[in-house]
Amino acid sequence: MNAERQYYTSTTGMCSVCAKLSPAKIYFESGRAYIQKYCREHGITTALLFSDASAYRGLNSFLAAGKKPLARNKKVSAGCPQDCGLCPSHSQHTCLPIVEINNACDLNCPICIADNSGGKSLTTEEFSGIVENLIACEGRLDVINISGGEPLVHPEIKKILELAIRDEIATVTVSTNGLELLRDPSMLDFLVEREVFIALQFDGFDDSAYVKMRGIPLLEKKAALLENLKAAGAKASLVMTAALGVNEAQIPSVVKYFLENDFIRSLMVQPLSVHRGGGEYAGFDPMDRLTIPDAIKLIAAGSGGVLLESDILPLPCSHPACFHLAYLFDLGEGQYSPINRLLAVGDYLSVIRDRAFFGLDEESMEVINKLIFDLWSSAGSVPVTQKILSSAKKLMREISRNYTPKKAMALGGEKIKSIFIHHFMDRYNFDLSRANKCCQQYPLSDGTLRPCCTFNIFSRERL
């Protein structure tokens, strides 16, 4: 064994060749964290997990007990992950349900994780059943995401969105490449009128990245889409897939654009995960890939001093190797304050865990009221404290007046910007302990809720 190599822990991984579950160990070497898997048929395969070993070691301090769902839909029989659905051994509820309403798409992206065969679409009855099942399992939802395929080409997309807009669901989002919004501008009006949050696939300002990852040049259309969203007063987020050697250098520019444009309320950076051979198109190397620490450095670099790397922290409700995030209190006039700097660590973690967005439920409002008192007490001793205090008090007054979760989410979305990093697992970096704590799930029409990465790897139909 290499003298620099340090064993860290054991887990269950997946053979990089045949995708069968395999005993695995995580180790540190040359300042990086790796997972090494042993398969009886294919021997040892190794993959990079984190480009910063010390950051990976520090994840343990963010591990937290999960929140149980109100109902379970599967029993334990074959064991994890074969019993996903959720079974009693799954340790976390559903923070973000992603409902794939079709698998048809108007693009054929080489890196796509989905099955773009065009043969499957949920009926409105099936979708309604999925929503009822989610509410039975969760009681109420911060958000439901409508996805595909390309969901906007579903023949009954408007009816489906109307079914999702109900009191138990605070926010409805739709993930889209946006091309249908250019073909049919009335669809954008429909989404804006119903306050549907538009999550736009956006991979940067260099067309070569779109050619490699999406198959065709798209930058001109993406630029037109952004202008249309801004003019329409849409609520929007950018979802950027980032691949090493392809478009990771674009992350700082995307962060700058995000901070400079009020209509963009959220940014999601997703380091490339590889399914169906898609990595071949992006020059993918499992031993030298973009990981969360790399994305953190690039996001901080693009923030113009707004964010430090230490402001981008693991999400404690999922496994901390899955999500990192930062919330920014929008003070107006281009000024932001990272919320983690305003709250004690314990208070901050309590308002970001077990939910898809920054906590503005009644329990979390008590924490924010405490923040207001603390800011008032320290007024004059902390930079821009008076401005933060004024903005926080105004937000709380507006939310408290006839409080509802929908109102809290809407008002909070106007004052709080969010940046997420989500690294999906693939056969190379799969770690069963991460899957067991997944809080982002696909609800299916058979009544099961499937953790995203186990579904993508084990169950998704391949082309």
C-alpha positions as CSV (number, residue, x, y, z in Angstrom):
1,M,0.0,0.0,0.0
2,N,1.2,3.5,-0.8
3,A,2.7,5.1,2.3
4,E,0.6,8.2,1.7
5,R,-2.7,6.3,1.6
6,Q,-4.9,6.5,4.6
7,Y,-7.8,4.2,5.1
8,Y,-11.0,6.0,6.2
9,T,-14.0,3.8,6.3
10,S,-15.8,0.8,4.7
11,T,-19.1,0.9,2.7
12,T,-20.9,-0.8,-0.1
13,G,-20.0,0.5,-3.6
14,M,-20.6,-0.6,-7.1
15,C,-18.3,-2.3,-9.7
16,S,-17.4,0.3,-12.3
17,V,-17.6,-2.3,-15.0
18,C,-20.8,-4.4,-14.3
19,A,-22.6,-2.1,-11.8
20,K,-23.1,-4.9,-9.3
21,L,-23.0,-4.0,-5.6
22,S,-19.5,-4.6,-4.2
23,P,-17.6,-4.2,-0.9
24,A,-15.7,-0.9,-0.9
25,K,-13.4,1.2,1.1
26,I,-12.9,4.9,1.2
27,Y,-9.3,6.2,1.5
28,F,-7.3,9.4,1.3
29,E,-4.3,9.8,-0.9
30,S,-2.4,12.9,-2.1
31,G,-5.0,15.1,-0.5
32,R,-8.0,13.5,-2.3
33,A,-10.7,11.1,-1.2
34,Y,-11.3,7.9,-3.3
35,I,-13.6,4.9,-3.2
36,Q,-12.1,1.5,-4.1
37,K,-14.5,-1.4,-5.0
38,Y,-13.8,-5.1,-5.2
39,C,-15.8,-7.2,-7.7
40,R,-15.3,-11.0,-7.9
41,E,-15.6,-10.9,-11.7
42,H,-13.8,-7.6,-12.6
43,G,-11.4,-7.1,-9.6
44,I,-10.6,-3.7,-8.2
45,T,-11.9,-0.5,-9.6
46,T,-11.3,2.9,-8.1
47,A,-12.9,6.4,-8.5
48,L,-12.5,9.9,-7.1
49,L,-15.1,11.0,-4.5
50,F,-13.8,14.4,-3.3
51,S,-10.9,16.4,-4.6
52,D,-10.3,17.6,-1.0
53,A,-9.7,14.9,1.6
54,S,-9.9,17.2,4.6
55,A,-13.3,18.5,3.4
56,Y,-14.5,14.9,3.0
57,R,-13.4,14.1,6.5
58,G,-15.2,17.2,7.8
59,L,-18.5,15.9,6.5
60,N,-19.0,13.8,9.6
61,S,-19.8,16.9,11.6
62,F,-22.9,17.6,9.4
63,L,-24.4,14.1,9.7
64,A,-27.8,14.4,11.4
65,A,-30.7,12.1,12.2
66,G,-33.3,11.9,9.5
67,K,-37.0,12.8,9.7
68,K,-39.3,9.9,9.2
69,P,-42.1,10.1,6.6
70,L,-45.7,9.8,7.8
71,A,-46.1,6.6,5.7
72,R,-43.9,3.9,4.1
73,N,-44.8,2.2,0.9
74,K,-42.5,-0.8,0.9
75,K,-41.4,-3.6,3.3
76,V,-37.9,-4.8,3.9
77,S,-37.4,-8.1,2.0
78,A,-34.4,-8.2,-0.4
79,G,-32.5,-5.4,1.4
80,C,-31.2,-2.0,0.4
81,P,-31.4,-0.8,-2.4
82,Q,-33.7,-3.4,-3.8
83,D,-36.5,-2.4,-1.4
84,C,-36.5,1.3,-2.3
85,G,-39.9,2.8,-2.1
86,L,-39.4,4.0,0.8
87,C,-38.8,1.0,3.0
88,P,-38.5,1.2,6.8
89,S,-34.7,1.1,6.6
90,H,-34.6,4.4,4.6
91,S,-33.5,7.0,7.1
92,Q,-34.9,10.2,5.5
93,H,-38.2,11.5,4.3
94,T,-38.9,13.3,1.0
95,C,-37.6,16.9,0.9
96,L,-37.7,17.3,-2.9
97,P,-40.0,15.0,-5.0
98,I,-39.2,15.0,-8.7
99,V,-42.1,13.8,-10.8
100,E,-41.1,12.7,-14.3
101,I,-44.3,13.1,-16.3
102,N,-42.9,11.9,-19.6
103,N,-39.7,10.6,-21.2
104,A,-40.1,12.5,-24.5
105,C,-37.8,15.4,-25.2
106,D,-37.0,17.9,-28.0
107,L,-33.3,17.4,-27.4
108,N,-31.1,14.3,-27.4
109,C,-28.4,15.2,-24.9
110,P,-25.4,12.8,-24.9
111,I,-25.1,13.2,-21.1
112,C,-28.8,12.8,-20.3
113,I,-29.6,10.4,-17.4
114,A,-33.2,9.9,-18.6
115,D,-34.7,7.6,-21.2
116,N,-35.6,9.8,-24.2
117,S,-37.6,7.1,-26.1
118,G,-40.8,9.2,-26.2
119,G,-43.1,6.3,-25.3
120,K,-44.1,7.1,-21.8
121,S,-46.3,9.9,-20.4
122,L,-48.2,10.0,-17.1
123,T,-51.9,10.5,-17.4
124,T,-53.5,13.2,-15.3
125,E,-55.1,10.5,-13.2
126,E,-51.7,8.9,-12.6
127,F,-50.2,12.3,-11.7
128,S,-53.1,13.1,-9.3
129,G,-52.5,9.7,-7.6
130,I,-48.8,10.6,-7.2
131,V,-49.6,13.9,-5.6
132,E,-52.1,12.3,-3.2
133,N,-49.5,9.7,-2.2
134,L,-46.9,12.4,-1.5
135,I,-49.3,14.3,0.7
136,A,-50.2,11.0,2.6
137,C,-46.4,10.5,3.1
138,E,-45.5,14.0,4.0
139,G,-48.6,15.9,5.1
140,R,-47.4,19.0,3.2
141,L,-44.6,19.8,0.8
142,D,-42.3,22.8,0.4
143,V,-42.0,22.0,-3.3
144,I,-42.9,19.6,-6.0
145,N,-40.7,19.5,-9.2
146,I,-42.3,18.6,-12.5
147,S,-39.7,17.0,-14.8
148,G,-39.2,14.7,-17.8
149,G,-38.0,14.2,-20.5
150,E,-39.0,17.7,-21.4
151,P,-42.2,18.2,-19.4
152,L,-43.4,21.2,-21.4
153,V,-44.0,18.9,-24.4
154,H,-46.4,16.7,-22.4
155,P,-49.9,17.1,-24.1
156,E,-51.6,17.8,-20.8
157,I,-48.9,19.8,-19.1
158,K,-51.2,22.7,-18.2
159,K,-53.7,20.3,-16.5
160,I,-50.9,18.6,-14.6
161,L,-49.5,21.9,-13.3
162,E,-53.0,22.9,-12.2
163,L,-53.3,19.6,-10.3
164,A,-50.0,20.4,-8.5
165,I,-51.1,23.9,-7.4
166,R,-52.9,23.2,-4.1
167,D,-52.7,24.3,-0.5
168,E,-50.6,21.4,0.7
169,I,-47.8,22.3,-1.8
170,A,-46.0,25.6,-1.2
171,T,-44.1,25.8,-4.5
172,V,-44.4,24.2,-7.9
173,T,-41.3,24.1,-10.1
174,V,-40.8,22.8,-13.7
175,S,-37.5,21.7,-15.1
176,T,-37.1,22.6,-18.7
177,N,-34.5,23.2,-21.5
178,G,-36.8,26.1,-22.4
179,L,-37.1,25.5,-26.1
180,E,-40.9,25.0,-25.9
181,L,-41.1,28.5,-24.3
182,L,-39.6,29.9,-27.4
183,R,-41.9,28.0,-29.7
184,D,-45.0,28.9,-27.6
185,P,-44.7,32.2,-25.7
186,S,-48.2,31.7,-24.2
187,M,-46.8,28.9,-22.1
188,L,-44.4,31.3,-20.4
189,D,-47.4,33.5,-19.6
190,F,-49.3,30.5,-18.2
191,L,-46.3,29.7,-15.9
192,V,-45.9,33.2,-14.7
193,E,-49.6,33.7,-14.0
194,R,-49.6,30.6,-11.8
195,E,-46.3,31.5,-10.1
196,V,-44.6,28.3,-11.3
197,F,-40.9,28.4,-10.7
198,I,-39.0,27.8,-13.9
199,A,-35.8,25.7,-13.5
200,L,-33.9,26.4,-16.7
201,Q,-31.2,24.1,-18.0
202,F,-28.2,26.4,-18.5
203,D,-24.6,25.2,-19.0
204,G,-22.8,28.5,-19.3
205,F,-21.9,31.1,-21.9
206,D,-19.7,29.0,-24.2
207,D,-21.5,27.2,-27.1
208,S,-18.9,24.5,-27.2
209,A,-20.2,23.1,-23.9
210,Y,-23.7,22.8,-25.4
211,V,-22.4,21.0,-28.4
212,K,-20.5,18.5,-26.2
213,M,-23.2,17.9,-23.6
214,R,-26.5,18.8,-25.4
215,G,-25.5,17.7,-28.9
216,I,-26.2,21.1,-30.6
217,P,-25.3,24.8,-30.2
218,L,-27.9,26.4,-27.9
219,L,-26.3,29.6,-26.5
220,E,-28.3,32.0,-28.7
221,K,-31.6,30.4,-27.7
222,K,-30.6,30.3,-24.0
223,A,-29.8,34.0,-24.2
224,A,-33.2,34.7,-25.8
225,L,-34.9,32.6,-23.1
226,L,-33.2,34.6,-20.3
227,E,-34.3,37.9,-21.8
228,N,-37.9,36.5,-22.2
229,L,-38.0,35.3,-18.6
230,K,-36.8,38.6,-17.3
231,A,-39.3,40.6,-19.3
232,A,-42.2,38.4,-18.3
233,G,-41.4,38.7,-14.6
234,A,-40.8,35.0,-14.2
235,K,-39.5,33.3,-11.1
236,A,-36.5,31.3,-12.3
237,S,-33.5,29.3,-11.4
238,L,-30.5,28.1,-13.4
239,V,-29.5,24.4,-13.4
240,M,-25.9,24.0,-14.7
241,T,-24.4,20.6,-15.4
242,A,-20.6,21.1,-15.1
243,A,-18.0,18.8,-16.5
244,L,-14.2,19.0,-15.9
245,G,-12.5,20.2,-19.1
246,V,-15.8,21.2,-20.7
247,N,-17.4,24.1,-18.9
248,E,-16.3,24.2,-15.3
249,A,-14.4,27.4,-16.1
250,Q,-17.9,28.9,-16.9
251,I,-19.1,28.5,-13.3
252,P,-17.7,31.9,-12.1
253,S,-19.5,33.7,-15.0
254,V,-22.7,32.0,-14.3
255,V,-22.5,32.9,-10.6
256,K,-21.9,36.6,-11.5
257,Y,-24.9,36.6,-13.8
258,F,-27.0,35.0,-11.0
259,L,-26.1,37.6,-8.5
260,E,-26.6,40.5,-11.0
261,N,-30.1,39.5,-12.0
262,D,-33.0,39.6,-9.5
263,F,-35.3,37.3,-11.5
264,I,-32.9,34.4,-11.0
265,R,-33.5,33.4,-7.4
266,S,-31.6,30.1,-7.4
267,L,-28.6,28.4,-9.0
268,M,-28.0,24.7,-9.0
269,V,-24.5,23.4,-10.1
270,Q,-24.5,19.7,-10.8
271,P,-21.1,18.1,-11.3
272,L,-21.4,15.6,-14.2
273,S,-22.6,12.1,-13.3
274,V,-22.4,9.5,-16.0
275,H,-25.2,7.2,-17.2
276,R,-25.7,5.4,-20.5
277,G,-22.2,6.1,-21.7
278,G,-22.7,9.8,-21.7
279,G,-19.3,10.6,-20.2
280,E,-17.6,9.5,-23.4
281,Y,-18.9,12.7,-25.0
282,A,-17.6,14.9,-22.2
283,G,-14.1,13.3,-21.9
284,F,-15.1,11.8,-18.5
285,D,-12.4,10.2,-16.3
286,P,-13.7,8.7,-13.0
287,M,-10.3,9.3,-11.4
288,D,-10.2,13.0,-12.4
289,R,-13.7,14.5,-12.4
290,L,-15.3,17.7,-11.1
291,T,-16.4,17.2,-7.5
292,I,-18.1,19.4,-4.9
293,P,-14.9,21.0,-3.5
294,D,-14.0,22.1,-7.0
295,A,-17.4,23.7,-7.5
296,I,-17.2,25.4,-4.2
297,K,-13.9,27.1,-5.1
298,L,-15.3,28.2,-8.5
299,I,-18.6,29.5,-7.0
300,A,-16.7,31.6,-4.4
301,A,-14.4,32.9,-7.1
302,G,-17.3,34.1,-9.2
303,S,-19.2,35.8,-6.3
304,G,-17.1,39.0,-6.3
305,G,-16.4,38.6,-2.6
306,V,-20.0,37.9,-1.6
307,L,-19.2,34.3,-0.7
308,L,-16.3,32.6,1.0
309,E,-15.7,28.9,0.5
310,S,-16.6,28.5,4.1
311,D,-20.1,29.9,3.4
312,I,-21.0,26.9,1.2
313,L,-21.9,24.1,3.6
314,P,-23.3,20.6,3.5
315,L,-27.0,20.1,3.6
316,P,-27.6,18.0,6.8
317,C,-30.8,16.3,5.9
318,S,-29.3,14.4,3.0
319,H,-25.9,12.7,3.3
320,P,-23.5,15.6,3.4
321,A,-21.6,14.3,0.4
322,C,-24.7,14.9,-1.7
323,F,-25.6,18.5,-1.4
324,H,-23.8,21.7,-0.4
325,L,-25.5,25.1,-0.4
326,A,-25.5,28.7,0.6
327,Y,-28.3,31.1,1.3
328,L,-28.0,34.8,0.6
329,F,-30.1,37.5,2.2
330,D,-30.8,40.0,-0.6
331,L,-30.3,43.5,0.9
332,G,-31.0,45.3,-2.4
333,E,-28.7,47.4,-4.6
334,G,-26.6,44.4,-5.3
335,Q,-25.7,43.7,-1.7
336,Y,-26.0,40.3,-0.1
337,S,-25.3,38.7,3.3
338,P,-24.7,35.0,3.6
339,I,-27.3,33.8,6.1
340,N,-24.9,31.3,7.8
341,R,-22.9,34.3,9.1
342,L,-26.0,35.8,10.8
343,L,-27.1,32.7,12.7
344,A,-25.4,30.4,15.2
345,V,-24.3,27.2,13.6
346,G,-27.0,25.1,15.3
347,D,-29.8,27.6,14.4
348,Y,-28.6,27.7,10.8
349,L,-28.6,23.9,10.4
350,S,-32.0,23.7,12.0
351,V,-33.6,25.9,9.4
352,I,-32.0,24.3,6.4
353,R,-32.5,20.6,7.3
354,D,-35.4,18.4,6.3
355,R,-36.7,20.9,3.7
356,A,-36.0,21.8,0.1
357,F,-35.7,25.5,0.6
358,F,-34.6,27.9,3.4
359,G,-37.0,27.2,6.4
360,L,-39.8,29.7,6.7
361,D,-42.1,27.5,8.6
362,E,-43.4,28.6,12.0
363,E,-40.6,26.8,13.9
364,S,-37.9,28.5,11.8
365,M,-39.6,31.9,12.1
366,E,-38.8,31.7,15.8
367,V,-35.1,31.3,14.9
368,I,-35.3,34.3,12.6
369,N,-37.1,36.4,15.2
370,K,-34.2,35.6,17.5
371,L,-31.8,36.7,14.8
372,I,-33.7,40.1,14.6
373,F,-33.2,40.5,18.4
374,D,-29.5,39.6,18.1
375,L,-29.0,42.0,15.3
376,W,-30.8,44.8,17.2
377,S,-28.5,44.1,20.2
378,S,-25.4,44.4,18.1
379,A,-26.5,47.3,15.8
380,G,-23.5,49.5,14.9
381,S,-20.9,46.8,15.7
382,V,-21.4,44.6,12.6
383,P,-21.0,45.9,9.0
384,V,-24.4,46.6,7.3
385,T,-26.2,45.3,10.5
386,Q,-28.8,48.1,10.3
387,K,-29.6,47.2,6.7
388,I,-29.9,43.5,7.5
389,L,-32.0,44.3,10.6
390,S,-34.4,46.5,8.6
391,S,-34.8,43.9,5.8
392,A,-35.3,41.0,8.2
393,K,-37.9,42.9,10.2
394,K,-39.8,43.9,7.1
395,L,-39.8,40.3,5.8
396,M,-41.1,38.9,9.1
397,R,-43.8,41.5,9.3
398,E,-45.0,40.6,5.8
399,I,-44.8,36.9,6.4
400,S,-46.5,37.0,9.8
401,R,-49.5,38.9,8.5
402,N,-52.0,36.1,7.7
403,Y,-49.3,33.5,7.7
404,T,-49.5,30.5,5.2
405,P,-46.6,28.3,4.0
406,K,-47.3,29.4,0.4
407,K,-47.0,33.1,1.4
408,A,-43.9,32.4,3.5
409,M,-42.2,30.6,0.6
410,A,-43.2,33.3,-1.9
411,L,-42.0,36.2,0.2
412,G,-38.9,34.4,1.3
413,G,-38.1,33.6,-2.3
414,E,-38.1,37.4,-3.0
415,K,-35.5,38.1,-0.3
416,I,-33.4,35.0,-0.2
417,K,-31.2,33.7,-3.0
418,S,-29.9,30.2,-2.9
419,I,-26.9,28.3,-4.5
420,F,-26.9,24.5,-4.4
421,I,-24.3,22.0,-5.5
422,H,-25.7,18.5,-6.0
423,H,-23.5,15.7,-7.1
424,F,-25.6,12.7,-8.3
425,M,-24.0,9.3,-7.9
426,D,-23.2,7.0,-10.8
427,R,-21.7,3.5,-10.9
428,Y,-18.2,5.0,-10.3
429,N,-18.8,7.0,-7.1
430,F,-21.9,5.1,-5.7
431,D,-21.9,4.8,-1.9
432,L,-24.9,2.9,-0.4
433,S,-24.7,4.9,2.8
434,R,-25.5,8.0,0.7
435,A,-28.5,6.3,-0.9
436,N,-29.9,5.4,2.4
437,K,-30.2,9.0,3.4
438,C,-31.5,10.4,0.1
439,C,-34.1,13.1,0.5
440,Q,-34.6,13.8,-3.3
441,Q,-36.9,11.1,-4.7
442,Y,-38.8,10.1,-7.8
443,P,-42.5,9.4,-6.9
444,L,-43.8,6.7,-9.3
445,S,-47.3,5.8,-10.4
446,D,-47.0,2.4,-8.6
447,G,-47.0,4.3,-5.3
448,T,-43.3,4.0,-4.5
449,L,-40.9,6.9,-3.8
450,R,-37.5,6.0,-5.3
451,P,-34.3,7.8,-4.2
452,C,-32.9,9.5,-7.3
453,C,-29.5,7.8,-7.6
454,T,-30.7,4.3,-6.9
455,F,-33.4,4.7,-9.5
456,N,-31.1,6.2,-12.0
457,I,-28.6,3.4,-11.6
458,F,-30.7,0.3,-10.9
459,S,-34.1,0.9,-12.4
460,R,-34.1,3.5,-15.2
461,E,-34.8,2.0,-18.6
462,R,-31.7,2.4,-20.8
463,L,-31.8,3.3,-24.5
